[in-house]
Amino acid sequence: MVKLNEALLVGISLLAALVLSKGRGSMPSLSNIPFISPFTSLLSKAQAQAIEKQETNIGTLENIRQSNLGIAQDILDYEKNLSNVKINQLQTELDKTQSFISQQQKVPYGAPPSYLPTAKGSVLVSKFDSMFAYNPGGSIWPDINIPLTPGVRAGFVRQANYEMAQQNIAKANELIFRQQGEIDRLQEEYQTRFGSLSRYG
């Protein structure tokens, strides 16, 4: 009898479980019912517009950034070209000055005559010419007896030319110093004003 009751109890339990599970399957659950709110579509539309606007703003900002970079690069290029033009002009002048010095260094040495060791060549040429005009067959200084001949004058001219070349070289060296200083100043000025910006170009 106990076994029958137990079997009956188990059978009823199984039947109840079966009925309950069938009932649950036929009833719709709350999780399966879609919840449609009137605000859902508005919210979705607002989110879509915000995303689209953000993308547009990002694109606009990127365009502005690219445009500003382009303008900045144009300014840097202009300033660099302007600096280069000035530097090239100075370099051309510097090259001419150096070439002039090379030409002046080729002027042959003209020693003053041993009897006039401190006399300047230009003074001797001038004295020769003035004396020659008045006394072509005479002497510059009668007590030294320097004849007024073309050979003597040519020696004075060589001495005068050499002395002038040495003066020209000294002046040209001063000019080179100033020209190189100006080139250095222009390069430093460009680096000071635009060197840090050119890294971003």
C-alpha positions in Angstrom: 0.0 0.0 0.0 2.8 2.4 0.8 4.3 1.6 -2.6 1.1 2.3 -4.3 0.8 5.6 -2.6 4.3 6.5 -3.5 3.7 5.5 -7.1 0.5 7.5 -7.2 2.2 10.5 -5.6 5.0 10.4 -8.2 2.5 10.0 -11.0 0.4 13.0 -9.9 3.6 15.1 -9.6 4.6 14.2 -13.1 1.2 15.0 -14.4 1.2 18.4 -12.6 4.6 19.2 -13.9 3.5 18.4 -17.4 0.4 20.6 -17.2 2.4 23.5 -15.8 5.1 23.3 -18.5 2.4 23.1 -21.3 0.7 26.1 -19.8 3.8 28.1 -19.7 4.7 27.4 -23.3 1.3 28.7 -24.5 1.4 31.9 -22.4 3.4 34.8 -23.8 6.2 35.9 -21.5 6.8 39.6 -20.8 10.3 39.5 -22.2 8.9 38.4 -25.6 6.5 41.3 -25.8 8.1 44.3 -27.5 7.8 47.6 -25.5 7.0 50.4 -27.9 7.4 53.8 -26.4 6.5 57.0 -28.3 9.9 58.4 -27.2 11.9 55.5 -28.6 11.8 56.7 -32.2 12.4 60.3 -31.2 15.4 59.2 -29.1 16.8 57.2 -31.9 16.4 60.1 -34.4 18.0 62.5 -31.9 20.9 60.2 -31.4 21.4 59.7 -35.1 21.3 63.5 -35.7 23.8 64.1 -32.9 26.2 61.5 -34.3 25.8 63.0 -37.8 26.4 66.5 -36.5 29.5 65.4 -34.5 30.9 63.7 -37.6 30.2 66.9 -39.6 31.9 69.1 -36.9 34.9 66.7 -36.8 35.1 66.9 -40.5 34.8 70.8 -40.5 37.5 71.0 -37.8 39.8 68.7 -39.8 39.2 70.8 -42.9 40.0 74.0 -40.9 43.1 72.3 -39.4 44.3 71.2 -42.9 43.6 74.7 -44.3 45.5 76.4 -41.4 48.4 74.0 -41.9 48.4 74.9 -45.6 48.3 78.6 -44.9 51.1 78.2 -42.2 53.2 76.3 -44.7 52.6 78.9 -47.4 53.8 81.6 -44.9 56.9 79.6 -44.0 57.7 79.0 -47.6 57.3 82.7 -48.4 59.5 83.7 -45.5 62.1 81.1 -46.4 62.1 82.2 -50.0 62.4 85.9 -49.0 65.3 85.0 -46.6 67.0 82.9 -49.4 66.7 85.7 -51.9 68.5 88.1 -49.5 71.1 85.5 -48.6 71.7 84.7 -52.3 72.2 88.4 -53.1 74.7 88.7 -50.3 76.4 85.5 -51.3 76.7 86.7 -54.9 78.3 90.0 -53.6 80.5 88.0 -51.3 81.7 85.8 -54.2 82.4 88.9 -56.3 84.4 90.4 -53.4 86.4 87.2 -53.0 87.1 87.1 -56.8 88.3 90.8 -56.6 90.7 89.8 -53.8 92.0 87.0 -55.9 92.7 89.4 -58.8 94.4 91.9 -56.5 96.6 89.2 -55.1 98.0 88.7 -58.7 99.3 92.2 -58.9 103.1 91.8 -58.9 105.2 93.0 -56.0 106.7 96.4 -56.7 109.5 97.2 -54.3 110.4 100.9 -53.7 113.8 101.8 -55.0 116.6 101.2 -52.5 117.5 104.9 -52.6 113.9 105.8 -51.6 112.9 102.9 -49.2 109.9 104.7 -47.6 108.6 106.5 -50.7 105.1 105.7 -51.8 104.7 104.5 -55.4 101.8 106.9 -56.2 103.8 109.8 -54.9 106.8 108.8 -57.0 104.6 108.5 -60.1 103.0 111.9 -59.5 106.4 113.5 -58.9 107.9 111.8 -62.0 105.0 113.0 -64.2 105.1 116.6 -62.9 108.9 116.7 -63.4 108.8 115.1 -66.8 106.3 117.7 -68.1 108.8 120.5 -67.3 112.2 118.8 -67.8 111.9 115.6 -70.0 115.6 114.9 -70.0 116.3 115.9 -66.4 116.1 114.1 -63.1 113.4 113.8 -60.4 115.9 114.7 -57.7 119.1 116.1 -59.1 121.1 115.3 -56.0 120.1 111.6 -56.3 120.2 111.7 -60.1 117.0 109.7 -60.8 116.6 110.0 -64.6 113.2 110.6 -66.1 113.1 107.5 -68.2 110.2 105.2 -69.1 111.9 102.3 -67.2 112.1 104.3 -64.0 108.5 105.4 -64.3 107.4 101.8 -65.0 109.1 100.7 -61.7 107.2 103.5 -59.8 103.9 102.4 -61.4 104.5 98.8 -60.4 105.2 99.9 -56.9 102.1 102.1 -56.9 99.9 99.3 -58.3 101.1 96.9 -55.7 100.5 99.3 -52.8 97.0 100.0 -54.2 96.3 96.3 -54.5 97.3 95.8 -50.8 94.9 98.6 -49.8 92.1 97.1 -51.9 92.6 93.7 -50.3 92.4 95.1 -46.8 89.2 97.0 -47.6 87.7 93.9 -49.4 88.5 91.7 -46.4 86.5 94.2 -44.2 83.7 94.0 -46.7 83.8 90.2 -46.7 83.6 90.2 -42.9 80.5 92.4 -43.0 78.8 90.4 -45.8 79.4 87.1 -44.0 78.1 88.7 -40.8 74.9 89.8 -42.6 74.4 86.3 -44.1 74.8 84.8 -40.6 72.4 87.3 -39.1 69.7 86.6 -41.8 70.0 82.8 -41.2 69.8 83.2 -37.4 66.8 85.6 -37.7 64.9 83.1 -39.8 65.7 80.3 -37.4 64.6 82.5 -34.4 61.4 83.5 -36.0 60.3 80.4 -37.9 62.7 77.5 -37.1 60.4 76.0 -34.4 57.4 76.2 -36.7 59.1 74.7 -39.7 59.3 71.3 -37.8 55.5 71.1 -38.2 55.5 71.7 -41.9 
